[in-house]
Amino acid sequence: MLHAVIVGIDTYQDSSIPPLSCARSDARALGDLLERRIRSGERRVTRIEDEQATRRNIMVAIGEELPAAVEENDTVLLYFACHGSPERRTSRDRRSLYLVPHDTEFQRIYATAIDMERDVPRWLERLAGAGAKLVVLLLDACFSGAAGGRGFVGPVLRNHPAVPGYLDDPAPISFKDLDLGQGQAIFAAADGDQVAMESRDLGHGIFTYHLLKALTKARDGARTVHLGVLYAEVCDAVRGATDERQEPVLNTRLKNARLPCLG
């Protein structure tokens, strides 16, 4: 069984946080792909967009509802297309990294955003404890604080120096006899000092566009793709599309982890 929570945020309640152009369309494209290509009885896709993508709603969906729904040996896919932000809790603190929900307050990032160091590991622990065999977190966001793209720098730190392959789908995929390995992985759109870019021409973030292409790529009849292979393909494509200004990062604790081929 696949459990997916797909978050896409273009608009923000606080006018100090700039809107994005393609995050919601990225989330919808991935959600549509999962719902179209995986048998209806073998996947549960939860979509959270814009005004619904508050910190509370995200924490409830991932931290409470998802562990309650997961059963032994299930696969979990978490996806975020939104702003990321670096911040310091105080002028003496080291930098912390945050995912930025719709209701984040620009002046209160620590209190109102999602802490990558504290909140995300708790999600992974709760999901593993519930029996999830494989958990993959996909992040089309960045945390550098550089201008542009899917990230911005918060106030405290500032004061201290259309994807091909979607037509003519074959029969939906069954999860029942797929060996997807086990473990946990975070696959992020950009390195810590880089910007995760959007393309209005593509209608997507650069990372998500090439991720969707890789997931729908024909692979000579193969039913799964190793996460390492997927990373290499997406990384090469993103580096090429951005003149090496953006390079995805993969952090893993995995054993032969794979995702289904969705082409």
C-alpha positions, 0 to 999 in steps of 0.5 A: 500500500502506498500512502502519499501526502502531497503539499503544494503552496503558491500563496502565503497569508503573510504578504511579506512572504513572496508567492510562488508560481508553479508549486501548486501545479507541481503538487497536482501533477505528482498527485494526478500521476500517482492516482492515475498509475497506481490501483485505486485500492492500493494507494491513499493520496492526501493533497494539501494546497495553499490555504489548506496547507497550514502548519496545523493541517500538515502536522495533523495529516503527517504526524497523526493521521498518517501513522494511524493509517499505515500498516506493516510494510507500507510505503510512504511518500511525502512531497513538498513544493513550497518555500524553504527558509533558513533562520536563527532562533536567536543571534547566538544560535546556529542556523535552522532550516524550515519548510514554510506553510501557508500561515507562516508569519515572516517575523515568527518563522521559528514558531510558525514554520516546520522545523527540518531538524525537529519536526521532520525526524519526528515524522519519520520516527512515528511512521517507522514505529507504525510499520512503514517499510519505506519512507521517501520525502521529496522536497522542491524547496530550498534553504539558502535564503538567496534571492529568487526561487523557492526560498527566502531569508527570515528577519533574524538571519537577515540581521546576522551576516508540463511533463511528457509521458502522461498519455496512453497510460498502461494498466494501473500498477499493483503494489502487492508484488513490488519489492521496494526495499526499505529505509528512509530518504530525503531527496531535496531539490538543491544543495544548502547554498543553492536556489530551487528554481521555477520555470514559467515556460515549463509550468513546474519547478525544475526539480519536479519537472525532471523528477516526473520525467524520470518516474515516467521514463520507459525502462525496458519493461522494468517495474521499479527504479532504484532510488540511486538511479533516479537520483542520478538521472534527476541530478544530471538533468537539473544540473544541465537545465540550470548551468550547474547552479542547482544540484539535488541532494539525496540523504538516505538510510536505505536497503535497496530502496526503489520506487515504481516506474509510473510510465 
